[in-house]
Amino acid sequence: MRPPFPFTLAEMPIHPANLPTPAGGRLITHGLTMREHFAGLAMQGIASKYPFGLPNMGGYPTAEAIAVTAVSYADALIAELAKTEGGDA
């Protein structure tokens, strides 16, 4: 079942904003998608295991490897949420 709006669960905006500008206009932003938000949280958790940086030696993962893993975790979470909440991923 699709949500009643034009977003899949992965595309759902997180923290959208409609802010006034100093010139009297409006700044409208949709924020991050759920996928970007969840991947960022996963990346933060994975990277926190390596507090002194990510040297490419001694078995430390590269930043690219952490990013790929974080996106995989985000996708897995979104897929599981779609199953349990009856939404589309």
N, C-alpha and C positions, 0 to 999 in steps of 0.2 A: 504494500500500500504506500503510495507516495504522499508526502506531507501536503497540506493545502496551500503551499506556496511554491514558487519556481526553483527551489533549491533541493539538491539531494542532501543527505545527512552530511557527507563530506564537504559540501559546498556551503553549508550553513554558516552565516557570518557570526563571528564572536565579537562582542563589544562594538557594534556600529555606533557612529557618532554623527550628530548634526549640530555643529558648533558655530557660534557667531564669530565673524572676523572683525578686526578693528575698523575696517572700512564700511561696516554695516551689512556685509554680505553673509553668506553661510558657507561653511566648509562641511561637506557631506562625505563621510568615508564609511565603507562597509566593514572595515577592520579586517582581521584575519579570518580565514575559513577555519572550520573545526579541524580539518586535516592539518593545516599549518600550525594551529594552536597545539594540538596533541603532539605533533612531531617536535615542536619546540620544547614542550615539557619533557618528552622522552629524551631528546638530545641533552637537555640540562641534567637529567638524572644520570645518563650514561657518562657524560663528560665530567660529572662531579666525582667520579671514581678516580680521575686523573687530575688532581688539583694543581700540579706543577706544570701543566701544559701537556702537549701531545707529541713527545719526541717519537720519531719514526724509527725506533730501535727498541730492542729488548721486549718485543711483543706488544708494545703500545699500539692501539689502533690509530689510524690517521683520522683527521677531521672528516674526510670524505666518507670513510667507512662508518663513522659514528652517524653521519647524516643519513646514509642509506639505511642503516639499522633503525634509526629514529622514525623514518618515514614508514618502514615496514611495521613497526610497533603501532604507529598511528593508524595505518590501514587496517591492521588486525583489530584494533579497538573499535574502529568505526564499523567494520563488518559485524563484529559481535553485538554492538549496540543496535544495528539495523535488524538483527535476528530477534533480539529480546524486546525491542520496542516496535517491531513490525514495520519499520521504515526501510527505505531504499538507501543503499550505501553509495 
